[in-house]
């Protein structure tokens, strides 16, 4: 059997540098591919030498982009900027010029921008970085001067909207274009003649409504609206911009939303019982949509999700839940991305108190909760959205840009004016509102690429050339907003997790603001799912390139952490298919029963589904994400009720019965998902800086790499079994199987022995890598069946003796997980006396 030469893919050697993970051919000239961009974006750069290793040019790449709200379009957009137009309720002039008093204070720091020490290639763009850092510093100083500081500025919800103050309700609204204004609602029979509001010099309207007989004049849970007259003399009714709850009449089809005054009495307020879980070393994220989480064709509730779905997530060993569509959106089919009311919990699934119950329940299970925050654009709806406050005024007096700059052509939505003082107050306060009031543990920022560039990213193929990121095309106002936002979030909650959805790969997005970065903790590795979809749709298995797959998975800036995923909600909307459905298609409806022999299509589909997701997790980033249901190979696509499908909920739900039915093969995929998450829980490989790909065997379709102290072997060949396949490793000793996709419990034929000891053999001359096997100082031989992935760990004596009675392998750890006889999870979650399932973790999750 001939074997192809396997080049090493060294990753750990560049800890602290700016270069991406990349291929190194160690046999002739030393070449390391360097990429500043995160996706397929690649930079053509001359070879340079870092620490004795060579950095070589990269091939050109393609842009891969988010698909939400775009149909089949593959382009996304960015926002524009204007001058420093601001308005404030403090003594700040409506138009702000540069505050040069702060420039001298930061001039010295400009000579030592931290990003430059990580990436010297950024130095030619020093003027750009200096300018945006100055803008950030100046903006922050202005906020400190006029608002008492960033954290105080971001508590706008304590002043704007409806608030209780000294025996009355005070309502404030920023509407500088209004000529007259009043508050109306159920409390005054929708007659505002006796409730006229007053306007100050900054365009803020206010009114004090005294209590009646010791009770608030506006009853809790009653409808309210803001009525104002604009320049043409027409009166309009709008939902207050800072409203905390909004509902619609369920008996009227497409009824407009009403604002709701939400101030429950103490007896009805949800009181949090559980502290936030500590920040994990690496997030394993379960992306979920509460509304479509029911197995029935209807909208699920926050409390049902908390009681029925959160335990599923926890037993599969995720440590983080990412909730979509939390902010109120009038159009359900927008997936929550056309936000109408930014401070309001989506009423379809319950009340604000219900959402608090969900988050507290998650915390009780050890799950952190991230919110999918949409600050990149807003719904264009007038009657029930923020856009209703735009009545033709200039951008300085509006939440949005005017003209074409204020409208997103592809998303059909409005674009914020991030230079506006009150827009900053509104959006920054929105972040703090969700952190403080609901105890979210962080955010996933949607559409970051749309915010970063004036050209909207439309038809923009980011090649990785730094000129694409740092030029007049960059929306500096949006960059400054994101810097302020990340600064705020981490000041309010130091352990917050903040993720950027950016497809452009702008350097510095994932570095701290103190270094000149934008401040995100992670960015989504968005090229990975597109690569898998491309392979599954357009390439035969024999055409799959091990080096190209590896390149896609490792092409990221080493100092900027990524969340890897094989598929999210994006890959299954607008009539597309999940990975499982692409692999098995119609046979999923007839061939998933264990009572009949699996067809070749089903065998292939189950095997590759496990391999694709696990390789993505193990090699693609410093965190992992999965969308609800994909862990067990959910069939079909996601299609929200809309006119085009006769308002059907059939594909806007999750078929949990598929994984709960004992005789269906979906359980195997779910079990493997649980096991691979448990592997990281036990061995912390996602958080390890050691990541070395030692073999990309194109002839035999094998990838071998080390992550932490684990050795991973992926055999993508559809037919070939390799006996005694030689693999390299770092540490000498005895290795055993710790996870095997071919095992019986994962739907495989069980061809790999788990009780076999694999002893290493030293390779070459110590300290001389080129004399070693695939540049690894040790090696051992394994059995590698086709379409399998197997992980090996070095057996320590203390583990072998099992002195602490701890599980020494995932086989033993998984054996501790409780199952009932029916295969359903429901009866495995007995509630304690307060109904909070506080003991679920102890009963269902192995103590490792």
N, C-alpha and C positions, 0 to 999 in steps of 0.2 A: 504494500500500500504506500503510495507516494503521498507526501504531505507538502503543502505550500509553505514557504518561509513565512513565519508569523512575526511581523513587525510589532514592537512594543508601543503602547500608547501611554506615555507617562504623564500623570496628572499631579501626583503629590509633590513633585519636585519644585513646583512653582508656587508654593504657599506664600501669599503676600504679594505676588506680582500681578500684573494686569493681564497677562496672556491667558488665552482660552485653553481649555483642555485640547490636546491635539496629538496627531500621529507623529511618532518619531521612528525613523528607519535607522536602526542602530548598526547596520552592517557595513554600509559604505559611508556616504556623507551623512552627517547628523542633521535631520530636518524636523523642525517642530512647527506645525501650522498654528498661526496666531490669528485670533479673531476678536475684534472688539465687540462685535454684535452678538446678540443672544440667539437669534434664530438662524435662518440660513443666510443672514446678512454677513458678508465676508469682506474683509478689507484687503486690497492689494497693497502689500507693504514690503519694503526691501528686507532682506535677511539681516538680522542683528543677532548679537550674542548676549545671552544673559546667563551668568553663572557657568560659563563654559559650554552652554548648549546653544544650538543654532535655531533661529526662528526663520521660517521660510515663507514664501508667498503662498497665498491661498487662491483656490479657483473661485470664479464668480458664483454668486448665489442668487436666490429668488426670495421675494417677499412672501411670507405666509401671514394671513391676517384673520381676525375674528369675523365670524359670519352672522352674528346676531343682528337682526333687523335689516339684513342686507339681501335676503333671498340668496341667490347664487352668486352675487357679486363678491369679489375677493378684495375690494379696496376699503379703506377706512379713512376717516378724516381727522383734521386737527382744528383747533380754534385759533382765532386771530387775536391781535392785541390792539389797544388804542393807547392814547396818552394817559397820564396819571389822573384821570378824572375821578374824584372821590366826593362823597357826601357823608356827613357824620352828625350824630346827635350831640357830639362834643363840639368844642369851639375849633373846628377845622374848616378852612376854606373849601368850597366845593371843588376847586381845581388845585391840585398839589403839584408844585415844582420840586425838583431834586433838592433834598436837604443836604447841602454840601458840608454841613458841620460834622457829619459822621464819616465822611470820606477819609479824612486824615487819620481817624482812629483805626481804620482797617487797612490803611495803605501798606503798613509793614506786613500784615498777614497776607496781603495779595502776592507778596514775593514768595510765599511758602504754602501755596495751595496743596493740601494733602493729596489730592488726586494725581498731581504731577509726579509725586514720588512713587506712586503705584504704576503710573502709565506715562512715561516720558513723552509718548507720542501725542499727548494732549497739549504740550507746551506751546505749539504754534497757535493754539486757540486761547492763549492767555487773556487777550483782550475781551473775548466773549465771556470767559469765566469771571474775570474781574468785574465786568459790567453787571452781570446777573447777581453776583455776590453783593456788590454795592447796593443794587436795587433791593435785595433781600434785607440787608442790614438797615438800610434807610427806612424801608417799610416797617420793619420790626421796631425801630426806634420811634417812629411816628406813632405806632400803636401804643408803645410804652408811655410816650409823652401825653397822648390825648385820651387814652382809654385805661391806663393803669397797668398795662401789660397784656401779653398775648393770651394768657389763660383767663384773665378777666374779660377781655374783648370777646372771647369765645363762649361767654355765658350770656349771649344776647337773648336767649330764651327766657331769662329772668326779667327782662325789660320789655321785649317785644311780644306780640301776641297777647293772650289773656293771662293775667297773673293776679294773685291775691295780695293786696297791700292795705294794711290798717283798716279793716272793716269795710273794704270795698273791692271791687274788681276793676283793675286798670287794663285798658286795652290800647296798645300802640301799634301803628302800622306805618311803614315807610312807603309813601306814595307821592313823591314830589310833583307829579303831573296833575294830581287831583285838584279841582277848584273848590269843592266842598266834599264833606265825608260824614257818614253816620254809621252806627252799628245797628243791625237789625237781627231778628230771630224770633223763635217761639216765645221768648220772654216778654217781648213788646208787641206781639201780634204782627210782626214784620213791618211795623210802622216806626221809622227812625226819626220822625219829626221832633221828638223829645230827647233824642240821643245824638245831638250834633257833636262832632269832634273838632278839636282845635289843632292847627298846624303850626309847627315852629319853623325857625329859619332854615332848618336842614331837611325839610320835607317830611317830617315825622308827625303823623296825626295821633292824637291821644284823647281819651275820655276816662273819667272816673265814675263808676256806677256804684253808689252806696248800697250796702246790705239792706234788706227789708225784714224787719222783725227778727234781726239777728241771723238771718239766712242770706246766702249769696243771691243777688238779684237775678242772676242767670243760673238756672238749675243745672246740676250735673247731667250730662248726656242729652242736653237739648241743642237744637240746631241754631247756628248763628252764621251771619255773613257780613261782609264789609261792603257798604254801598257808597259809591262815590261818583261825582260828576267830573267829567273831563272837559277839555277845551271847547268842544263843539256843543256843549250844553247837555249832552246825553248822560243820564244816570245809568250806572251798571252795577250789578251785584257780583261780588267775587268771594271765593273762599279765602279767609285770612291766610296770609303767606306763612305764618308761624303756627298754623293750626296743628293740634296734637292728635286729632282723630277726625276722620271724614267718612261719611256713609252715604249710601244711596237707597232709594226706595226699592226693595226687592220685588215689589209687585208690578213695577213699571219697567218695561224693556228699555235698556239703554238710558235709564233715568240719570240726570246729572247728579253729581255729588253735592252734599251739603257739609259745611264745616260743623263740627260738634264740639261744644264746650266740655272738656274732659277734666273733671276735678272730683274724683270719687271721695266719699267720706272715709275717714281712717279705717273703718271696719271693712271697707271694700277694696282698699289698696293692697296690692300684693307686697308682702314683706320678704325680702331675700333672706334665705336661711343658710346658704352655703357660700363659702369663699371661692374666689376665682382659683382654678387649678394653676399650678406653676407653669411657666412657659416651657414647653418641651424642647429638648435639644434639636429635634427635627420634627416639623409638623407633618402628620399624616392626615390629610384633609378629606372629609366626606362632604362633597358639594351637594346641597339638597335644596329642593323647592317644596315648601310646606304644602302649598295648595294642591300640587299634583302627587303628593306622597300617599294618598289613599289607594287601596286596591279597587275601590268602587269608582264609577265614573261621576265624580263630584269634586268639590273643593274641600280639601281636608282642613282641620283646624289646628291651631297652635297646641292645644292641650292633647289632642289625639296624636299629633306628631311626637310630643314629649313622652307620652305614655307608651306608644306603640312602636315608634321608629327609632328614637334615641337608644333604647336597649339593643336594637339590632346593630346600630353603629358601634356601640361600645363593645359588644361581644366580638365584632370583627376587628377589634384592636386599633381602631382609629383613635386619635387623641384630639382631633379638632373637627368641628362642624362649621361649614360655610353656608350661610343662609342666603338664598336669593329672594328677590322680590318682596323684601320687607317694607320698603317705603311705598306709600300708597300710589297706585297707578290705575287710572280709570279703565285702561284697555288691558284686559287680562292676557291677551295673546302677545303683548309686548314682552312677556317673560319678566316683567318688572323693570324694564330699561327705559320706559317712557314715564318718568316719575312726574306726578302732578302735585303731590303734597309731601314735602321733604321731611317734615317732623312728625308725620302721621304714620302709624302702623297700618299696614294693609288690612282693612276691615273685613275682607272676604274670609279670613281665617280666624277672626276673633278680635278681642279688645287689646289695648296696651297691657292690661294686667295679665291677660292670657299669654302674651309673648314673654312677659317677665317670668311667668311660671315655667315656660319652655327653657329659658336660659338658665334659670336656677336649677331645674331638673338636670340639664346637661352638666352644670358644674358639680352637682351631687354625684354624677357618674364619672367625674374626672375628665370631662370633655370641655375644651375651650370652644367658644363660639365667635366666629368672624361674620361680619356683615358685608354683603356685596353692596358697596356704596357707589352711587351714580352721581358724580359731580362733573361729568364731562359734557352733559347736555340735559335738557329738560323737555317734557312734553309740550307740544305747541298748543294744547288745549287751552281755550280761553275761559270757558265758564267754570271749570273746576281745577285749573292749573295755574302755576306761577306766571305763565305767559299772559294771563288776564290782566296783569298790572301794567302791561305794555300797551299804552294807548296812543302811540305815535310820538312819544317824547324822544329827546336825544339820548345817546348811549350813556351819558354821564348821569342821567336821572332814571336809568332803567337797570334791571337785572341782566339785560342781554345787550349784545352788540346790535346795532341797527343795520338794515339793508342785508346784503348777501353775507356779510361777516357774522351776522347773528342767526343765520339759518343753515342747518346741516342738510345738504341736498340729498344725501343717501339715507340718512336716518329720519328725515322729515321731522326735525325737532329744533329747538332753540339753543343757542350757544351763549354761555355766560361771558360777561365782561369782567374778567378777573382783576382789572385795574381799579374797579370801583370799590370804594371804602365799604359801602353797605353790602355789596356782594361778598366781600371778604368776611364781614361780620356774620352774614347769613350762613355761608358754607362752613366756616370754622366752628361756629356755634352748633351747626348741625352735627359735626363730628363729635363734639364734646357731649351733646345731648344723648347720643346713642351710647357713648361710653359711660356717662354718669347715671343716666336715668334707667338704662336697661342692662348695664353691666356687660356689654359686649367686650370681647377681648382683643379686638382689632378689626381691620377692614381689608377687603380686597377691592382696590380702586378699579372701577370699570373704565375702559376707553382711554387709558392714559396716553396712548399714541395720538388720539384725537385731540388731546390737550396740548401736546408738545410742539406742534408745527403749524405755521400759517397756511401751508399748502394743503392742509387737511389729510395728508397721507394718501390722497386719492391717486391711484395708478402710480404710486411711488415705489419703485423697486429699490429698497435700501440695500446697497451693496456692501456697506461697512465702511465706506469712505467717510472719514471724520468730517468732511465738508458738508455732508448730508445732515449732520447733527448740530453743528455749531456754525450758524450763519444767520443771515437776515430772515431765513425761513423759520427760525426757532421762535416760538411764542414765549418770550421772556416773562410776561405777566403770569402766564399759566405755570411756568417753571417756578417762579417766586411763590405763587399760591401753594404749590405742592410742597415746596421747602417749608413754608410756614405750617402747612397741615401736618407734615411729619414731625416737625419740631413740637408742635402742640400735642399731638397724640402721645409721643414718647415722654413729654413732660407730665401729662395728666396720668398716663399709665406706662411706666417704664418697661413693663413686660409685654407691651402690646406687640402683636404681629401685624405687619402692614405689607400688603402684596400689590405689586403693580401689574396691570394687564397692558404690557407694552410689546408690540410686535416689531418695533423699529430697532431695538437694541441700543438705544442711546447710552454711551458710557457714562457712568456715574449715577444712573437712576437708582441703583442698589447700594450706594455708598452714603455714609452719614453726611448730614448737612455741614457738620463741622469741618469736613474735608473738601467742601465745595460740591458735594453730591446732592442728589434730590432727597435722599433720606429713607427710601423704602428698605425693608428688611429682606424682601424676596421679590423676584419678578417671575412671571409665568413663562415657562419654556414652550412657547407657542408653536415652534416649528416641528416639535416632536409628533403631535397628533397628525399634522398634515403629511408628514413623511410616511407614517403608517397607512393612512388612508390612500396615499398615492401608490404605495406598494400593493395594497390589497386590491385596488381597483385596476391598476395598470401594469403590474408585473407578475410574471409567473414565478413560482418559488425558486426555480433554478436560476432566475435572473436577480434574485435578491443579493445585494452586495453587503458583506459583513463589514467592510471598511466604511461604506457609506452610511449604514445604520449606526455604526459606532461614532462616526463623525457627527451625525445629527444629534446624537444623545450627549455628546461631550463638548459640543461647540458652544461654550459659554465663557464669559469672563470669570476667571477663577475667584476673584475677590468679591463678586456679586452673586449672591446665592439665588438659586432657581428652584421653583416648584415644578417638578416634572409630572406629566400626565399623558396617558395614551389616548384618552378621550374624555371630554367634558360634556356639558350640555350643548356646546357649540356643534359637536360632531354628529348630533342626532336630530337637529331641528330642521324645519322646512323640508320635510319629506326625505331626509337622508337616512342613513342606517348606522346602527351601532357596529362596533367591531365584530361582535358575535354574529350579528345579522349579515354583515358583509361576508363572513367566513362560511356561514351555514345556510343563510337565506331561508327558503321555504321549508327546508328539511327540519328547521327548528320546531315547526308545528307538528311534525309527525315522527321525528327520529330521536327525541330526547328522553324516551322512556327506557329505563334500565331493564324492563321486562323483555325487550328485544335486543338483538345484537346491534351495536352501533355501526352505521354505514361508514364508508371511508370519509365521506364529507363531514360527518359528525365527529369522527375520531380526529381528523385534521383540525376541525374548528375548535374543539375543546383544547387540544394540545397547543395550538398557536395562540389562542386567547390567553392562556396562562403565561406563555413565553413572552408575548408582546407586553403585557402589563407588568410582568416581573422585571424584564430587562429595562423597561422604561423607569421603573421605580429604582432599580439597583444602580443604574448608570447615568440617569438623566438629570439628576439635580440633588439638592440638599433637603428636599422635601418632596412629598408625593400627594397627588390629588386624584380622586375618583368621583364620578358623578353617580348619584343615587340610582341604584339598580344595575349599573354596569358591572358591579363586582360579581354578579351571578349571570352575566350575559343576557341582560334584558333584550328581548327582540323588539322589532318594530322601530319606529321613529317617534319623535315627540311632536305632537300637533295640538296646539291649544284650540279651544272652541272658538270658531270664527265663522263668518258668512260662507267661506269657501268649503267648509266641511259640515255645513248645516248645524253649527254650534255644538259639535259633538265633543264629549269628554273621553271618548274611547281610548285615544292615544295620549291623553293628558292625565295619566295615572301610572302607578307602578304595580305590576302583577306579582305581589309577594307570594301568592299561592304557588307560583312556579318553583321558588326556592324552598318553600315549606313542604312541598309534596315529596315524600321520601323516595318514591320510585322514579323521580325525574332527575336527569343528569345536571340540572342547574345547580344542585347542591354541591357538586364537585368543584365548580368554579368558585362558588361562595366559600367553600372550605379552604381552597388555595389562597384566596384573597385574605382570609383570616390568618392563614399561616405565614404569608409573606409579611404582613404587618407585625405579627408576633416575632418574626425573625429580627426585625429592626428594633422592636421593643426589648428584645433580649440582648442583641449584639451591637446596637447603636451604630450600624454601618452608614446610615444616611448622614450622621453628624461627623463621620470620620473624614479627615483631610487626606487620608491615604486612599488613592484611587488610581490603579495602574492596570491598563489593558495590555496584556502580554502577548495575545495572539488573536489575529483576525485571519482565520484560515479560509480563504475563498474557495479552494478546491473541495474541502470537506464541510464547508458551511458551519464553522465552529468559531465562537468567540469565548475567550478566556480572560478573566480579569480578577483583580483583588480589590475589595472595598473593605476598609478596616482590616481585620485579620481573617476575613472570610475569603474563600476562593470560589468563584462562580464559573460554571461551565455550561454554555448554551450550544446545543447542537441543532441547527435549523435544517439539517439535511432531511428530506422527506423519507428516505429509505435506509441510509447507512447506519449500522451500529458499529462503533469503534471499541474494540477490546484492547485494553492496555494503552489507551490514548495518553500520551505524555503531556503533562501540564506543568508550567513553572509556578513557583511560589516564593515567598520571601523567607518565612521562618521555617526552620527544620523541625521535624518531629513526626507525630502520628496524627493523621487526619481521618475524620469520619464524616459521613453524610449528615447534614443537619436539616436540609430541606430538599425534596425531590418531587418535581412535578409529575413524575411517572408513577408515583405511589398509588396504591389501590384507593386510598381515601380521597384522592384527587381525580379519580376517574381513569387512571392509567393502569397498564397491565402489571406494574410492579416488577420491573426487570432489574432494578438497581438494588443491591444488597445494602442494608443500612447498618449491619453489624460487622462490616468488613473494615479492617484496619489498613490504612494506606500510609506506608512509611516513606519518608522523603529520602532522596539521594542527593548529595552535594554535586554542584555543577561547576566545572571550570576552575579557574584560579580565583581564590577569595580576593575581593576588591578590584577585580578586573572584569567589568560587566560584559565586555565584548566576547569573553571566553565562556560565558554562561549560556544556559539554554533559554532562548528568548529573553536574554538579559535578566534572568532571575537566578539567584544563587542556589536554589534548590528545586527539585521536581519530584512528582510522583505520578503514578499511572492509574487511570480510572476506566470504568465501563461507561460509554456514552451512547445510549440508544437514540434513534432518530426523534426529532421534534421533542426534545426534553431539555429541561434546565435542572441542574443539580448544584447544590451549595455544600461546600466542605468547610469544616472548622477544625482547628488544631485542638486536639484533646489534651487538656491539662490534667495532671495527676489528681488534683483535688476534685475535678469534675468526674473523672473516671471512677474514683472511689465514692463519689456522691456523698461526701461526709456531711453535708448540710441538708441532705434529702431534697435537694433542688432538682428540677428536671434538667438532664444533660443534653437533651435534644428537643427539637420541636415535636417529634413524635410523642414524647412523654408529656411535654407541656400541653399539647392539644388534647391529650387524653383526659386532662383535668376539666375541660370545658363541659358544662352540663348540657345535655340534650334530653328532650322528652321522647316518649315512644312514637309520637305522631310525626316528628320532624319539625313541628311548629315551635316557634320561640315563645309563644304567648304564655304557656303555663310555667315557663322557666323563670318568670319574673314576678314572684309574689311580692305584694306591696306590704310595707310596714304600716304602722297605725296611722301615720299622717298622710299616707297615700303617695309618698314621694319615691318609693323604690330605692331608698338610700342604700340598701344592702345588695343591690344588683351586682356591683363590681366584685364584692367578696364572693358571691355565689357563682358567678359566671366567668370571671376572667382569671386565668392562672396567675398566681403570685410568683412572678419571676424576678 
